[in-house]
Amino acid sequence: MRTMWLFGVLSLMVLAARADGQLRPRPVMPGAAGAAPAAAAKADAPDEAAVDVPRAVAVPQGPRHIRLHLLDGSVISGDLSVSEISVETDFGKLVVPIDRLRSFTPGLDSNTKLAERIDSLIKNLGSDDYQTREQAHKELAALGRKAQRELARHAGDENAEIKRHVSEIMKEIEEHAEEMADDEEGTVEQPWIRRDSVVTSDFTVLGSISPKEFRIGSKYGELTIALADVKHGERETPIRESFRKSVVVDGANFVQRSFKSTGVRVQAGDKISLKADGSLVMTPWGGNQQSTPDGAQNYGWYIPNQIPGGALVARVGDKGTIFKVGRQMNFVAKNAGVLQLAIGMQAQYVNDNYQFPGQYTVRVRIDPK
């Protein structure tokens, strides 16, 4: 009789599944232990020895040392023959000592050949020759976001062909920029501007840089570099490189079961970026329903009205506060400890030993303080 009673209760529990994908709260069996509270989430058995984020800094160079990235792709490093540069601004002349300089980028006004090339290509968009128009379109699109400002100046051009091509190229550039934004390793390009930009240890200024050429003592001897040939100049400052790693989190890593250690120990003040993708099959709901790292409230709640079932969560250290990550999150570590990841889920479904096929792939980036 007791066996039949248990079977009847289980049958009713299965039938309690609603058509909208939610499950009704199921009764606790007499004498059964209650669900474990969130605070009782256990630490993961170490997947690997935790490592500290590298914090070595670059060795400071001399007060006139600089690295010049040239338009032809070459890089020249050495000591400038001058101890300062001047910038003619809208508010007068500004003198910047080299040892206070962080970087500078010549604008199109300093690179007349490039500016003339862009102007010529935009003009060719309105050519009577089809091949000329298409070639100009192709070359301008290849310049990418760098040419965005110059193209925008012609968005309302009186020439219908120029206006049409500019609109299409701008759309292509935006689509490419969105793809690059999703790429962890991608470098976002900045649009060219007309004036030179100078970044110092205290401020950024726009204007016209002098001198127009530099003498630099390099390992190749003394070289003379024209400002028009420079893509970007920078001084080596004591910075720390970002630390990157990918971590897989799956159904074995529910909060109530075991956190997934990233194997990385962070310090308070470190800037942390997490980006996740993938899916998890929510077996208890049937119909091959799947959750993304954002989770969904129709899968119940790990923490009511805060962290839905299926959501990617994290904490720093075994006793750190658990918080939702979702698809993407940037935050500053408030305490030191090993960064850990898990999946939030309503305890009753985890304790019933359901299987949840699938996984989330998490890209971790840490910028040391």
Phi, psi and omega in degrees: 000317180297322179297316180295322179297317178298318180298320180295319179296316180298320180297317179296324180294320179294318181291348181287350179297129182269156183292338183277008176095355179267158174249137176286150175304134183261146184292146175278131181294144179305130178083356182282150179285147179286171180293145179290134179293159182301325184293343183271008180303128185274157179284151179288142169295134187306122175284329183198162178294129180290142179242152176276146176295128179303135183232018178291145179246159179294148179286124181302142179260181180294167185293342179246009182286140181209156175242125181251123174264117185268160182296336180276003178096349180279161180231130180239129177238145178166189181263130177289152178281346181251156181258359180201159172235161177242150180231118178276111183251179177292346184247012179120184183274134180240131178256127182241114175298143182301324182287352175258357181279138174254316177194165172210150180226114178296139177272180182294333178294335178271347179239077187296327180296317179292318179299318179294323179295316180296315179301320180293318179296319179294321177297322180291343176297337179259013181296153176286342182269125183300313182298322178296316179298314183293323179293320178296320178300314182298315182291322179291321178296324180293334178291339175068211186297340180299328183267007188300313182296319180294321178294320182300332179295341183247016182297332179249029183303145180292333178284120185299323181291317178298314180300317181293312181296318179300316179299317181292318180294318179300321178294318178298319180296317180296319180296319179293322180296323178294321178295318180293328180294332179275350182268116182302327184267354185291146177252120182283122180281149177255141180298143173295145173239168185285318185268161176286144176245138182232125179251123178251182178289348183240334186198172175240139182223149176248143180172211180239120184279141169228144005283169181273356172212154184238143169257127186228130178274111183240181178291349177264005185103189180280128181239150174249120184243125178283142178303326181294342180264359184264128174276318184197141176237144181208151173260143178285116180248154181290091179241161178252138181282152177290149176251130183235148179197150174249139182227138178258130178240130182226193185297347176281351187247041170288151182307319184285345181261294185193129174288152175263117178283134174283347182077014182238126178263122181253168178242156176303132181100346177293140176268126186238132177239128179237130176230128186232147171216175183115185181209160181229128179284124183268079187308316184301336183270348178068180177067018179057033177293142185232146177252147172263175178301343178285340185069183178201143185292339178288355173262020181082186183233139168280309170240118186311127176062016178231306183235108181282163177300141179087354183282142173286132179233170180210166171203160176246112183086158183298332183252012181289157178293134179276132181221156180284136175257311184070210181290328184203142176202139173241133180205167177250127181298131179268344180212166180273153177154176179280130178288126183234147183235153177199181178240128179282139180203147176299130192302323186297330181281327177291317184291341179276004175062033170296153173264141181233083182298152178115181181196160172249134174258122185246124176265122184252131174230130181234124175255108183301147179292000000 
